[in-house]
Amino acid sequence: MKNLTIILILVFAFSACKNNKKETSQAEDINAKSTTNNEKQNEWITLFDGTSMDAWRGYLMDKMPSEWSIQDNTLAFTPSEEGGKDIITKEKFENFELSLEWKISEGGNSGIFWSVLEVENAKIYESALEVQVLDDEKHPDAKNGTDRQAGALYDLVSPSAKVVNPAGEWNTSIIKINHKTNEGSSTLNGIVIATFPLHGEKWDNMVANSKFKDWKNFGKIAKGHIGLQDHGNKVWFRNIKIRKL
C-alpha cells in the first residue's frame, strides 16, 4: 500500500510538471509571436536603395516617367518641358516614419508628399501634405514666408531653426506621421524643426488660414501614397526608407 501511494505521488508530480512545461511553452510561443509581430511592425521598408525604382510609379500613371532615373545610386529628377511628372509609392501608408536624403539644384524647388489621393485631372498637391525641399538662398518662394522654406510643412508650419544645407549638398529629412496620437513632425539634419497636429480644431484653424482653405480634398485622407515632386528643377533623393508606426 505504501509503495502504491509513492507511485501515485510520482505519477501526479510528473503529470503536473509536464503540464507546467506545456503551459510555459505556450506562453513563450505567444510572447515570441508578439515580439515577432512588433519587430515586423518596426522594420524599415526600403523604398529606394540606389538600384531599383520598383516601389514607385508616376502620379496617375502605371509606370515611372522617363524624367526620373537612377544616377550614381540616387533617384534623380531631370525636368522636361511637359511637367507634371510627380511620382508616388505603389503602397499606401497611414502612420509612419519616413527617412530620406535629398539635395536640390541651385535655385531649385521640390517637395516630399504624403496622404496622396489620386484624383483624375487633379494635381498631386491638391490632396497631399508637403514638406518643402528648397534652395532657400536663391528660390523666390523662400521670400514668400518662412512656412515655404526648406523643412516647413508647406504654407502651414514654419521651421523653428535654419538648418538646411546649401544647394548641391545633401540634407536628411525625417517625417513622422501618427494619426493615432495626432502628432506629425519634420526633422531636418537631426533637428526637429516643425511639429503639427493632423486633425482636430487646431488643424482646422491652420488650414483655414492657409492657401488650402477652399481645397475640398486637401488633407482629407489619413492613408495615402508617399510622393516626390516635379517642380521643374533638378533634384536628387537617396536612402529612402519607411517604417510603419
N, C-alpha and C positions, 0 to 999 in steps of 0.2 A: 504493500500500500504506500509505504514511504517512497519507494522508488518510482511508483506511478505518479505521485504528486510532484516529484522533482522533474520528471519528464514533461508533465503538463506545463509546469512553470517555464521550462526551457523553450517549449514549443510556443507558448504565449509571448515570451520575450523576443524570440526570433521573428515572429509574425509582426509584432509591434515595431521592431527595428526595421523590417522590410518596408512596412507602410510609411514609416517616417522618412526613409530614404526616397521612396516613391514621391511623397509629398514635397520633399526638398527638391528633388529633380524637376518636378512640375513647376515649382516656384522659380527655380533657376531658369527653366525654359521660357517662362513668361517674362522674367526680367531681361533675359537675353534678347527676346524678340522686341521688347520695349526699347532696349538700348539700341538695337539694330535699326528700328524704325526712326528713332531720334537722330541717329547718325546719318541715315539716308536723308532725313529732312534737312540736316545741316550741311550736307555735302555740296560742294561747289560744282555747278554745271558750267562747262566750258562753252562759251558762245563764239569765241574766235581765239585760236591758238597760233595763228600765223600761217596755217597751212590749208585751211578749208573755210568756205563760206556757206557750208551746208545748213547752218542753223538760221540762215537769213533768206529773205526774198524781198522783192520790191513791194512798196505800199500799193495795194490794189493790183498787184501783178502776181504771176505764178513763178517767175524766175527773177534772178538778180539783174538789175540794169547793168549795162556794159561800162557805165561810168565808175562803178565800184570794182576794184581789183586788188589782188594781193601783191604788194611791193615791199621787198625787204622785210618780210614777216609782219607787215602792217596791213590793215584794211584801209585802203587809200581811196579817196574820192577825188576824181578829176571832173570838173564841171563841163557840161556841153551847152549848146545854145538852147536846147529844148527845155531843160529844167524839170522840176517836179520829180526827181529821182530819189526820193526818200526811201529808206529800207526799214524793214521790221523783222523781228524774230518770228519764226514759224509758230513757236509756242507762245501761249499767253501766261502772264504772271499776275499775281494779286499782292501778296505780301512777300517782300524780297529784300535782299541786299545785293546791289549791282556794283561791281568794281570794274573799272576800265581806265586805260591811259589814252590821252589824246594830245595832239598838237595841231595848231591852226596856222595857216599861211598868213603872211603879213597882210594886215587889213582885213582878215577873214572872219567869217561868221558861220556857225553851225549850231547844233543842239542835240541833246540827249532826251528822247521822249519816253514816256510810259503811259499806261492806260490808253493805248491807241485803239480807237474804234474805227474800223474800216467802213466808210460810207461812200457810196458811189457819187462821183462828182464833187466830193468834199476834200479839202486839204487835210493833211495829217494833223496839223496844229489846231484844227477846229474842235478836236475832242481831247487831244493829249496834253498832259502837263509836260513842262520842259525845264531842264537845267541848261543854262546858257553856256555855249562854247564860243569864245570870242577873243579877238585881239583887242584888248581894252585900250591900248595906246593909239591904235590907228583906225579902228572901225567906228563910224559915227554913232552907231547905236549905243555905245558906251557913254555918250554925252547926253543921251535922252533920259537919263535916270539911272541910279545905281542898281535898281531892280532889273536892269537889262545888261549888267556886266557879267563877266565870267563867273560861273558858280551860282548865280542867282536862280531862284525859282522864277522863271521869266515873267516880268511885269506884275509879280505878286510879292516876292520877298527879296530884299537886298542882301548881299553878302555883308557879314559883320566885320570882315577883315579883308585886306587886299593881299592875297597870297598867290595869285596867278603868275605863272612864269611867262616870259615874253613869247611872241610869235616865233615858231620854229623850234621851241623847246617843249619837252614832254611835261604834261600835267597828269596827276592821278585824281580821278573823281570816284567817290563812293556815294551812292544814293540808296538810302534806306526808306522803304515804304511799308508801313504796317497799319492796315485798316482796323485790325483788332484792337490796337491801343490808340488809334487815331494820331499816329506820330509819323512825320516824314522829316528827312534831313538831307542836306547836301554837304559833303565833306570834300574839300579841295586841298590837295597836297598835305594831308594829315591834319587839317584844321576844320572843325565843324563850323561852317560859315552861314548856314541857314537852317532853321527849324520851322516846321509849319504843321498845322492840322490838316486832315484830309476830308473832314466833313464836320457838320455842326454849325453853330451860329458864327463862330469866328471865321471859319472857312467861307461861309456865305457872304460875310461882310467884306472879306478880302476880294472875292470875285466881283462883288457889286461895285467895288472901287477900281476895277481894272478894265482893260480893253475887252475882256471876255464876258462882260456882264450880260450881253444880249445873245451870246452864242449858245444855242439850245443843247448842243452835245458836249460842251466843254466840261471836263471833269465829272461826267455823269456816270461813268462805269468804274468799278474797282479793278476788275480783271481784264487786262488787255495786253497788247503786244508792247515790247520794247522797240524803240525806233531811233534811227540816226538820220540826221537831216542833210538834205541838199539845199544849201542856201546860196549856191552859185560860187562858192570859194573852195579851194583845195583844203582838205582836212584829212588827218590820219588817226586811226584808232588801233590799239593793240591790247593784248592780255585782257580780253573781255570775258568776264565770268559772273555768274549769278548764283545765289542760293536762296531757297525758299524759307520763309520765316513762319 
